[in-house]
Amino acid sequence: MLKGIKVIEFGRIFSAPLAGNILKDLNAEVIKIERKGYKDESRHYGMKLSDDLSDYYYALNSEKEVIYIDFKNEEDLKLVFKLIKESDVLIHNSIQSSYDKIGISYQNIKKLNPRLIYASINGYGNTDNKNTRSQDIVIQGLSGFMSLNGNEYDVPQKTGVPVIDYVTGQNLVIGILAALLEREKTNRGKEINCSLLESALSLIQVEATRYLNLDYCEKRKGNRHYSIAPYNSYKVKDGFIIIAIANDEMFFRLADLIGLDKEKFQTNEKRISKIDELEGKINEKLIKYPKKEILKLLKENNISAGPINDIKEAFDSTEVKDLKNIKKGQFKSIKLPINFYD
């Protein structure tokens, strides 16, 4: 899709390397720049695949061409500027002021390469805090996002994976693709910035709209949905399952299957208002069923449901195996989650 597009990536740890990895999977040529003697810190995060390669690093940088640069060395810097001049896209997620000091600011670079898309990620956007360091978990807390995760009376929880980093990297790719499309018309590049904070706020669109217009501050509800019921995790005889009811008709099918009062809980509004009573009755019914049996019955009745798998169980499942989405390079990893068909 992006064959012929050349990307120079100064990415570290997560969000920018993810953006570079997505562009690579879309067939762009991606050259990753790492500092001599330091390299990308994530090479040493997680579990080792080899002496200088962790599973964390490989997941976000598999098969990229890597060049090691000493930014204090004049000849190395000349190579960097040569690569920039030849590239279509530049990506970084470092402190902008540190790049400005060595001449890799957008205002300077666009004189060298007017067609370059200059794409950066920071914590707090184009504000007075633009040079303040941050991390996914810090932004989850600051943005209000973390206040929605976990059970009501427990400590707020971060998500199990760095979802703000993921979304910010993906947002950057959307911006890059839009800028490349516009460049076809204007023959000019553009500067793009995506911040972790703005990405986090975009993930609480519904809760933000509710607060900004109705002055209602949503609270943690565990696995319950804020607006739909029943929509939760439930204990069965030998484990836990998820049931996610999308509409009244689906609820009626669930009620017929396990024996619930359809009239008492006939609308979503009624189900939300009596959520504790409703879920108590659901739990009473479901605890009698083995997991495989109830999931089979739910599927047969066209009710949205599924198991709560660990990673091994997920990759052993028929649903995941059917995707055939594991790519094989030096080590195995996950393919781009976008499918193209002619």
C-alpha positions in Angstrom: 0.0 0.0 0.0 2.8 2.4 0.9 5.5 1.0 -1.4 8.0 3.8 -2.3 7.4 5.7 0.9 10.5 6.1 3.0 10.2 6.7 6.7 13.0 7.7 9.1 12.0 6.8 12.7 13.6 8.1 15.8 11.2 6.1 18.0 11.9 4.9 21.5 10.0 2.4 23.7 6.4 2.3 22.4 4.2 4.8 20.6 6.5 6.0 17.9 8.0 2.6 17.2 4.4 1.3 17.0 3.6 3.9 14.3 6.8 3.0 12.4 5.8 -0.7 12.6 2.4 -0.1 11.2 3.8 1.9 8.3 6.3 -0.9 7.7 3.5 -3.4 7.7 1.8 -1.2 5.1 5.0 -1.7 2.9 6.7 1.6 3.6 10.5 1.4 3.9 11.3 2.2 7.6 14.8 3.1 8.9 15.0 3.2 12.6 17.6 5.5 14.2 19.0 4.4 17.6 21.7 6.2 19.7 25.1 4.5 19.7 25.9 3.2 23.1 22.3 3.6 24.4 19.9 2.2 21.8 16.2 1.9 22.3 15.7 1.3 26.0 13.0 -1.3 25.3 15.7 -3.7 24.0 16.1 -4.6 27.6 12.4 -4.6 28.7 10.5 -7.9 29.2 11.9 -11.3 28.4 15.0 -11.9 26.2 14.8 -13.3 22.7 18.5 -12.9 22.3 21.4 -11.0 24.0 20.3 -7.6 22.6 16.7 -8.2 21.8 13.7 -8.4 24.0 10.2 -9.6 23.2 9.0 -6.1 24.0 11.3 -4.5 21.4 10.8 -7.1 18.8 7.0 -6.8 18.9 7.3 -3.1 17.9 10.3 -3.2 15.7 10.5 -6.5 13.9 12.5 -6.5 10.7 13.1 -2.7 10.6 16.5 -1.6 9.3 18.4 -0.1 12.2 21.2 2.5 12.0 23.1 3.5 15.1 24.0 7.2 15.4 26.1 9.4 17.7 24.3 12.7 17.6 27.4 14.5 18.9 29.4 13.2 15.9 29.5 15.5 12.9 29.7 12.7 10.3 26.9 10.8 11.9 24.7 13.9 11.9 25.5 14.4 8.2 24.1 10.9 7.6 21.0 11.7 9.5 20.3 14.9 7.5 21.0 13.0 4.3 18.4 10.4 5.3 15.9 13.1 6.2 16.4 14.8 2.8 15.6 11.5 1.1 12.6 10.6 3.3 8.9 11.1 3.0 8.1 10.9 6.8 10.0 11.6 10.0 8.7 10.1 13.3 9.9 10.8 16.8 8.6 10.7 20.4 11.5 12.4 22.2 11.5 15.8 23.9 11.2 18.3 21.0 13.7 20.8 22.5 16.4 18.1 22.3 15.8 17.7 18.6 15.6 21.5 18.1 19.1 21.9 19.5 20.6 19.6 16.9 18.7 21.2 14.0 16.0 18.5 13.6 13.1 20.9 14.1 10.3 21.1 11.6 11.1 24.7 10.8 14.6 23.8 9.9 13.9 20.4 8.2 11.2 21.8 5.9 13.9 24.0 4.3 15.9 20.9 3.6 12.9 18.8 2.5 9.7 20.7 1.9 7.8 17.5 1.1 8.6 15.8 4.4 5.8 14.8 6.8 7.2 15.6 10.3 5.3 13.5 12.8 6.0 13.7 16.6 4.5 12.4 19.8 4.7 14.0 23.2 2.8 13.8 26.5 0.8 17.0 26.7 0.4 18.4 23.2 1.5 21.8 21.9 1.3 23.6 25.3 3.7 25.0 27.8 4.1 21.4 29.0 5.3 20.1 25.5 8.8 19.4 26.8 7.6 17.6 30.0 8.3 13.9 30.1 5.4 11.5 30.6 4.4 7.9 30.4 1.2 6.0 29.6 0.3 5.3 33.2 0.8 9.0 34.2 -1.6 10.1 31.4 -4.1 7.4 32.3 -4.2 9.0 35.8 -4.2 12.6 34.7 -6.8 12.3 32.0 -9.5 10.7 34.2 -9.2 7.5 32.1 -7.9 5.5 35.0 -10.8 6.6 37.3 -13.0 4.4 35.1 -11.0 1.2 35.5 -11.4 -1.2 38.4 -14.1 -1.9 40.9 -15.9 0.9 42.7 -14.3 0.6 46.1 -10.8 -0.5 45.0 -7.8 1.6 43.9 -8.3 2.8 40.3 -6.5 0.5 37.9 -4.4 1.1 34.8 -5.3 -1.1 31.8 -3.4 -4.4 31.4 -1.7 -3.1 28.3 -0.5 0.5 27.6 -3.6 1.5 25.7 -2.8 5.2 25.6 0.5 4.4 23.9 -1.3 2.2 21.4 -3.9 4.7 20.5 -1.5 7.6 20.2 0.7 5.6 17.8 -2.3 4.7 15.7 -3.5 8.3 15.8 -0.1 9.4 14.4 -0.4 6.9 11.5 -3.9 8.3 10.7 -2.4 11.8 10.6 0.6 10.7 8.5 -1.7 9.0 5.9 -3.9 12.0 5.7 -0.9 14.3 5.2 0.6 12.0 2.5 -2.8 12.2 0.7 -2.9 16.0 1.0 0.7 16.1 -0.3 -0.4 14.6 -3.6 -2.4 17.8 -4.2 -0.1 20.4 -2.6 3.4 18.9 -3.1 4.1 20.2 0.4 4.8 18.4 3.7 3.2 19.1 7.1 4.0 19.0 10.8 1.8 16.6 12.8 1.7 16.2 16.6 -0.2 13.7 18.6 -0.1 13.7 22.4 -0.8 11.0 24.9 -3.1 13.3 26.8 -5.3 14.1 23.8 -5.5 10.5 22.9 -6.5 9.6 26.4 -9.3 12.2 26.3 -10.5 10.9 23.0 -11.0 7.5 24.6 -13.5 8.9 27.1 -15.7 10.6 24.5 -19.0 9.4 26.0 -18.0 10.1 29.6 -16.6 13.5 28.7 -19.8 14.4 26.8 -21.8 13.3 29.8 -19.8 15.5 32.2 -19.5 18.6 29.9 -23.2 18.7 29.2 -24.9 17.1 32.2 -22.2 17.8 34.9 -22.2 14.1 35.7 -18.9 12.5 36.7 -18.9 8.8 35.9 -17.5 6.3 38.5 -15.8 2.9 38.2 -18.1 0.0 37.7 -15.7 -2.9 37.3 -16.7 -4.9 34.2 -20.2 -3.5 34.1 -21.1 -1.2 31.3 -22.0 2.4 32.2 -25.1 2.5 29.9 -26.1 -1.1 29.0 -27.2 -4.0 31.1 -26.6 -6.9 31.5 -23.0 -6.4 30.3 -20.5 -7.9 32.6 -18.4 -10.9 33.6 -20.2 -13.7 35.4 -19.1 -16.7 37.5 -20.1 -20.1 36.2 -19.5 -23.5 37.7 -15.9 -23.8 36.5 -14.7 -20.3 35.7 -15.9 -16.9 34.4 -17.6 -15.8 31.2 -18.7 -12.5 29.6 -22.2 -11.7 28.5 -22.8 -8.5 26.6 -26.5 -7.8 25.9 -26.8 -5.4 22.9 -30.6 -4.8 22.9 -34.0 -5.8 24.4 -34.5 -8.7 22.0 -31.2 -10.2 22.9 -32.1 -9.9 26.6 -35.4 -11.6 26.0 -33.6 -14.6 24.5 -31.3 -14.7 27.5 -34.3 -14.5 29.9 -36.0 -17.4 28.1 -32.8 -19.4 28.2 -31.9 -19.1 31.9 -35.3 -18.1 33.4 -35.4 -14.4 34.1 -38.4 -12.1 34.6 -38.8 -10.4 31.1 -41.5 -8.0 32.2 -39.6 -6.7 35.2 -36.5 -6.1 33.2 -38.0 -5.5 29.7 -36.2 -2.3 28.8 -32.5 -1.3 29.2 -33.6 1.6 31.4 -35.3 -0.8 33.8 -32.3 -3.1 33.8 -29.9 -0.3 34.6 -32.1 0.9 37.4 -32.3 -2.6 38.9 -28.8 -3.7 38.0 -27.9 -5.2 41.4 -31.1 -7.3 41.5 -30.8 -8.3 37.9 -27.1 -9.4 38.1 -27.8 -11.2 41.4 -30.5 -13.3 39.6 -28.2 -13.9 36.6 -25.4 -15.1 38.9 -27.8 -17.5 40.7 -28.7 -19.0 37.3 -25.3 -19.2 35.7 -23.4 -20.7 38.6 -25.2 -24.0 37.9 -23.7 -24.3 34.4 -20.2 -25.5 33.3 -18.5 -22.9 31.1 -18.5 -24.9 27.8 -22.2 -25.8 28.2 -23.5 -22.3 28.8 -21.3 -20.8 26.1 -22.6 -23.3 23.6 -26.2 -22.5 24.6 -25.6 -18.7 24.5 -24.1 -19.0 21.0 -27.0 -21.2 19.8 -29.4 -18.5 21.0 -27.5 -15.7 19.2 -26.4 -14.0 22.5 -23.1 -12.1 22.6 -20.9 -14.0 25.0 -17.5 -15.5 25.4 -14.9 -16.9 27.8 -12.3 -14.9 29.7 -9.1 -16.5 28.4 -5.5 -16.1 29.4 -3.0 -15.6 26.6 -2.4 -19.3 26.1 -6.2 -20.1 26.0 -6.7 -17.2 23.5 -4.1 -18.5 21.1 -5.4 -22.0 21.5 -8.9 -20.9 20.7 -10.5 -21.7 17.3 -11.5 -18.1 16.8 -7.9 -16.9 17.0 -6.4 -19.8 15.1 -8.9 -19.2 12.2 -7.5 -15.7 11.8 -4.0 -17.0 10.8 -2.6 -13.7 11.9 0.8 -14.8 13.2 3.7 -13.6 11.0 7.0 -15.4 11.0 10.3 -13.4 10.8 13.3 -14.0 13.0 10.7 -14.6 15.7 6.9 -14.9 15.6 4.8 -11.8 16.1 1.3 -10.5 15.2 0.3 -9.3 11.8 -1.2 -5.9 11.0 -4.9 -6.1 12.1 -6.1 -4.7 8.8 -7.1 -6.9 5.9 -7.2 -5.7 2.3 -9.1 -7.5 -0.5 -9.2 -6.8 -4.2 
